[in-house]
């Protein structure tokens, strides 16, 4: 059973945002991406949702949370700038069929760390917003992954 690591959907421009980046929301396109992600992932019956506490990550998972009627739990191991070691520890602790949402710096560092530990990525990674890494593990080891591109909207 896989674990899903999602990059948050499209947010408003960082340079145009004049408030705390923690609360920068999804753009109109980002909301469409988050709803499309919810449709894609809900069919796989996720059992838990974890997010960076940043608004754009939480909002990426909100439509899925509503569909599944399960809460989104914030976790600092997914926050922008998180150490990959902390993210790996979280990945070791979650159940199969968990969805985690993080940022464009955390996900590549985490995938790279998993590859250094023997995980094989099948196909080309896609680092765009709203892309999803599907991670496969055996016992306590991540052994394979593939990347789904962002949903077409």
HUPEHU-V890525 format. One record per pair of residues at least 12 apart in sequence whose ideal C-beta (glycine too) atoms are under 7 Angstrom apart, sorted by the first residue. I is the first residue (numbers start at 0). J is the second residue. D is the distance in Angstrom with one decimal. If there is no record, write none. Layout:
i = <I:I>
j = <J:J>
d = <D:D>
This chain:
i = <0:0:1:1:1:1:2:2:2:2:2:3:3:3:3:3:4:4:4:4:4:4:5:5:5:5:5:5:6:6:6:6:6:6:7:7:7:7:7:7:8:8:8:8:8:8:8:8:9:9:9:9:9:9:9:10:10:10:10:10:10:11:11:11:21:21:22:23:23:24:24:24:25:25:25:28:29:31:32:32:32:32:33:33:33:33:34:35:35:36:36:36:36:37:37:37:39:40:40:41:41:41:43:44:45:45:45:45:46:46:46:47:47:47:47:48:48:48:48:48:48:48:49:49:49:49:49:49:50:50:50:50:51:51:51:51:51:51:52:52:53:53:56:56:56:57:59:60:60:63:74:76:76:77:77:77:77:79:79:79:80:81:83:83:83:86:86:87:87:91:103:106:107:110:110:113:117:118:118:118:118:119:120:121:121:122:122:124:125:125:127:127:128:129:129:130:130:130:130:131:131:132:132:133:133>
j = <95:96:95:133:134:135:90:93:95:97:134:40:98:99:131:133:99:101:106:131:132:134:36:59:98:99:100:131:101:103:106:128:129:130:55:56:59:100:102:128:25:29:32:33:36:59:128:129:25:26:28:29:32:128:129:23:24:25:26:29:55:23:24:26:53:54:54:54:55:54:55:58:55:58:59:152:55:152:129:149:150:152:58:59:61:62:62:150:152:59:63:129:150:62:63:66:150:63:98:63:66:67:96:96:67:96:97:98:94:96:97:69:93:94:97:60:63:64:69:71:72:98:72:74:77:93:97:99:71:73:77:100:77:78:79:100:101:102:73:78:78:79:77:100:101:71:100:98:100:98:89:88:89:99:100:101:105:102:104:105:104:105:108:109:112:105:109:109:112:139:126:132:126:124:132:141:140:141:142:143:144:143:144:143:145:145:146:146:146:148:148:149:149:149:150:146:147:148:149:146:147:144:146:145:147>
d = <3.4:5.4:7.0:4.8:6.0:5.5:6.8:6.1:6.4:5.2:4.6:6.3:4.5:7.0:5.5:6.0:5.2:6.8:6.1:6.9:4.3:6.1:6.6:6.4:6.3:6.9:4.7:4.9:6.8:6.0:5.5:5.6:6.4:5.2:4.7:4.5:4.5:5.6:6.5:6.4:5.5:3.8:3.8:4.7:7.0:4.6:5.7:4.4:6.6:5.0:4.7:3.8:6.0:4.8:6.8:5.4:6.5:5.4:6.0:5.6:4.1:5.9:6.4:5.0:5.5:6.8:4.8:6.3:5.9:5.3:6.2:6.1:5.4:4.6:6.8:6.9:7.0:4.4:4.0:6.1:6.0:6.0:6.2:4.8:6.8:5.2:4.8:3.5:5.4:6.8:6.6:6.1:5.9:3.8:4.0:5.4:6.1:5.6:5.9:6.0:4.7:6.1:6.7:6.3:6.3:5.1:6.6:4.8:5.6:4.7:6.4:6.9:6.5:5.9:4.4:5.0:6.5:5.6:6.1:4.6:6.7:5.1:5.3:4.8:6.4:6.9:6.6:4.6:5.1:5.9:6.3:4.5:4.0:4.8:6.6:6.4:5.3:6.1:4.2:6.2:6.8:6.3:6.9:4.4:6.6:5.7:5.0:6.6:5.2:6.7:5.9:6.6:4.1:6.0:6.8:4.1:6.4:4.4:6.3:6.9:6.6:5.1:4.2:5.0:4.6:5.9:4.6:6.6:5.9:6.3:6.5:6.8:6.1:6.6:6.3:4.9:6.9:4.5:6.0:6.4:6.0:5.2:5.0:6.3:4.7:5.4:6.4:5.0:4.7:4.9:7.0:5.2:6.3:3.7:6.3:5.9:6.5:5.8:5.3:7.0:4.4:5.4:5.3:5.3:6.5>
